C-alpha cells in the first residue's frame, strides 16, 4: 500500500499544481489555457484515486468513468460525488483538442465554458484530495 500511497500523493500534488496553473491562466484571461489545465488537473485527481485503490487504468485522458469500476470500495460521502467527478473529468477530456489547439477553434465559447466548469472542477478536486488524505493521512 506504500507504493500506492506515494504515487497517489504525487498524482494529487500534480492535480493541485495544474489547478493553480489554471487559476493563473484565468487571471490573464487565457480561457483556453485554463481549460487545458483544468482538464489535466481532473485527469491527475481521478488517477490519484484509482492509484490509491491499486486500480489499473488505461493511459488515456477520459478516466472519469473508471471510478465506477471500484465504487464498492469508496466511503459513502465519496460515492455521492463520483457521478459529478466522472462527468467533469470526461467532459474536459472530450474538449481537450480544442484546449490544446485553441487557434484551430472559435474562442468565444472558452470564457463561458470556463465559468461553468470552474466550480465543478474545484469541488471535484476537493473531493479527490479529501479522499487521498483520508486514506493516507
Secondary structure, DSSP 8 states (H G I E B T S, - for coil): -HHHHHHHHHHHHHHHHHHHHHHHHHHTT-HHHHHHHHHHHHHHHHHHHHHHTT----SSS--GGGGGGGGGGS-HHHHTTHHHHHHHHHHHHHHHHHHHTGGGS-SHHHHHHHHHHHHHHHHHHHHHHHHHHHHH-
